[in-house]
Amino acid sequence: MIRIAIFSDVHGKVLLPFKLVAEYQKQFDKKIDLIIQCGDLGAYPNLENLDKATIRHAKHDRDELGFHDDFTNSKHEISSFLQELDIQMLCVRGNHEDHDFLDDLEEKYAKDSAFPIDCYEYVWICKSGETQYFQKGEEKLSFVGLGRIGDRKGRQNKRFIQQYEYQKIKKLYKSKELFELFITHDSDTSGDVGYGSEEIREALDSIPFRYHFFGHTGKPYSRILDKNRITESIKVKELEFTTSGILPENCMMILEKENDSLKVHAVSTSFTNQFTKYDWKLK
């Protein structure tokens, strides 16, 4: 069996998914093999490159700068924790990332479908439009990522899906492979008029994914059958603490694959409520 934990919109709290997974394994005695994160990791190694939204939030919450603080220069306690846990987190790009930093790494790892971005090499970005595989024993899971957000005004800002990424995913339209997961940051355009990504909508109409996971919108968790009548579309609630200091419902998903069977469920708040805004780093 392959078991994956899925999160979205970490916004600097890069260590939190690892902490949640470690405690999940301990309490439920169920091994997690991989973490998937649906964008807005908050990958800002250099504070001078912060975007306006991150600067605004960081004034009130230092956790927004967690990648810079904890994942650019090795800290013994974090390094030991991650090595003992030994689980990678594979992410797509969001709109709140240092894209120049990520572009340089993507070029450095030009021949690879994913690349590490942190000093411990446990946080990876999967390249948009490239097929990813995760294998454990005889079990194999296939998925495709498409990071950043859509734009209908033709703007070239790096927070928007780039033309080269769109061209890469278009090459998969003729594939006969049934990809199991589609991981994006943005939603598609089938919801509110004026929102979402046309590129994601086109991919869902062209590729028979079994599940689509995304975040970004700030809207509540939802789980619906996509209008393509094949893909189950799941909006993962953002991993952001509420005003009362607890995590929202449906912010941690578990996907299990055994043989050809895929099952997905949300982790209950009775578990996630053990982690609060004020003490999660102490867990």
N, C-alpha and C positions, 0 to 999 in steps of 0.2 A: 504493500500500500504506500502511496505518496500522500502526504498530508501537508498542506500549505496554509499559512496564515496570510490574510489579505487586509491591508490598511490603505487609507488615503489621507492626503493633506496633513502631513506631519508638521510642517512649518517650523523647522528647526529642532523639534524634539526627536532627533534622529535615534537617540538611545531608547526612547520609550517603546517602540515596537519590539525591540530585543528584550526589554524588561518584561513586557507582557507575555511574550512567548516563553521565556524562561520560567515564569511563574505558572503559566498554563501547563507546561510539561510536568512541573513539579506537583501540581495539585491534581491533575487528571491522569497522570502517567501515560500520556500520549505524545509520541515523538513528532515534532514539527521538522520537516525536511527543508523548507524554503520559506522565506518571507517575500511577498510581492507588495509593492507600494505604488499607488496610482497617481504619483506626481505631487508637486509642491512639497518636495522634501525640504526646501529652504537651503539648498547647497550654495552657501556664500562663504568661501574660504577667506575672502578679502572684504573687510568691512566697507572699504571705499566703493565697492560695487553694489551695495545694497540698493534695492529699488525703494520707491517712496512708501509703498504699503508696509514693507518690512521695517523700515526706519520708524514709521509711525507706531507700529505694534511693539517694536523692541523697546520703545521708551517706557512701556508699562510692563513688559514681560521679556526678561533676558533669555527665556527659552527659545525665542525666535532666532537667536544667534547660536544655537546649540551645535550646528555643524562647525562653525568657526571655533567655538570654545572647546569642543570635545573630539572633533574628528579630523582636524588638520595637523595637530601635533600630538604625538602619542602620550597618553596618560597611563601609567602602570595599572591602575585599578580597572580602567575600562578595557585595556588590552587583555588583561587576564580574564575578565568576564567574557569578552567576545571569543577568545580562544577556547575557553571551556565550553561555551554554548555551541560554537562552531556551526553557525547557520548564516548563510548569506542573505542579504536583502537586495532584491532585484527591483529596480524602480524604472518608471518612465519619467521623462521631464515634465514638470509643470510649467506654469507661467511665472512663478516666483522662484527663479533659480539664477545663478550667475552663468548665463549661457556662453559668454566668452570663455570662461574657465572650462565648461563642458565641451565646447567646440574644440579647444586645444587637445583635450584628452581623447575625444572621438577621432581626431586626426592621428594622434599618437598610436591609437589602437585600430588603425584603419582596416586591418584584416580580420578583426574580431566582431562578433555580433553584439557583444556587451563589454563594458570596461569598468574597472574599479575607480572610485573617485575619492576615497578616504585613505588616511594614513595606515589603517589596519587591514585594508582590502577586504572588508566585509560588506561594503555598500557599493552596489554596481548599478550602472545605467544601461538599460537595453536600448539599442539603436532602433529608432522608429522604422517600421516597415520590414524589419529583418526577422526571420523565423528563429524562435528560441526553443530549445529542448531542455527538459530536465529529466534525468533518468535516475532511477533507484532500483537496482536489481533488474528484473525483467519489465518493470513498469516504466512507461515513458509518457511524458506530458508535453504537448506542443502548444506554443502560444506566440502571439504577435503583439507588439506594443506600438502605440502611436501617441507620442507625448505632445506637450504644449497645448495650445487652445486654438480654436478656429477663429477666422476673421473674414468678414464679408465686404471689407472696404479696400482690399488689396494692399494692406500695409505690410511692410517688410520687417517690422520689429521682430527680434528673435524670440519673443514670447509666443509668437504665432507659428503654426505649423509651416515648415519651410517647403519650398517646391521640390527639393531633392528628396525629402521624406515622403511627400505625396507620390512622387514617381516610383519610389521603391515599393510602396505598398500596392501600387497599381500593378506591378509585375506579378503579384500573388493572385490577381483576379482569375488568371487562367489555370491556377494550380488545382489539381484534383484532390488535394489533401484536405481532410476535415480538421481544421485547427480547433483545438479545444477551448482556448481562452483568447480573448481580445482584451488587452489592458490599455486603457486610455486615461488621460487626465480629464479632458472635456467630455461633455455629453454629445450626442448627435443632435440633429435638428428636428427630431420628431416631436419635441415638447413645445415649449413656448416659442412663439414666432419671434425671430430676431436673435435667438440664442443658439448656442451649440455649434458644432463643427460639421460642415458639409462633407469634408473629407472622411470623417468617421461614419456619417450616414451612407456615403457611397460604398465604403468598405463593408458595412453591414449588409448592404444590398448585393454585394458581389462575392462575399466569402462566407461559407457556412460555419461560422463559429458556434460552439455550443454554449459558451457563456461570454458575456461582456461585463467587465467591471470598470467603474469609473468613479470619480469624485467631483471636486471643483465647484459645483453649483451652489453649495450651501443649503440645498434643499434636503428634506428628510430622506431617510433610507427608503428605497423602493425596489421591488422585484417583480418584473413584468415580462411577458413574452413580447419580444420585439416584433415590429410590424412585418419583418421578413418571415415570421412564423416558424423560425428555426432556433434563433438565439434567445437565451434567457438573459435579460439585461438587469444588472444589479447596481444600483447607486449605493456605494459604500458611504456611510456617514463619516464626515471629516473627523480626524483624530485631534479634536480641539476641546479643551476643558470648557464646561459651561460656566455661567456666572456663579454657580454654587460650588465650583471647583471639582466637579466630577466629570467623567467622560460620558458622552451621549450614548444612547442605545444604538446598537447595530454599527459600531465603529470598528469591530474586529470580526472578520469572517474566517471561517475554516472551510477549506475545500479538500475533499478526500477523493482519491482515485484508486479503485481496486478493480483489476481486469479492465473492462470497458465502462464501468459504472462510475459516474461522477455525482458526488453529493456535496451540497453547500449548506452551511447553517451559520447563524450569527451566534457569537458568544454572549451569554447572558450578562446583564448588568450586575448581577450578584457577584460575578467575577471581576468585571472591569471597575466596579465601584471601589475596589480595594486600592486603586491607584488614584490619588487626588493631585490637584495642581500643586499642593503644598508639600507632598512627601514622596512623589513617585521616584525621584532620584535616589531615595534612601532604601528602596525595595531591593 
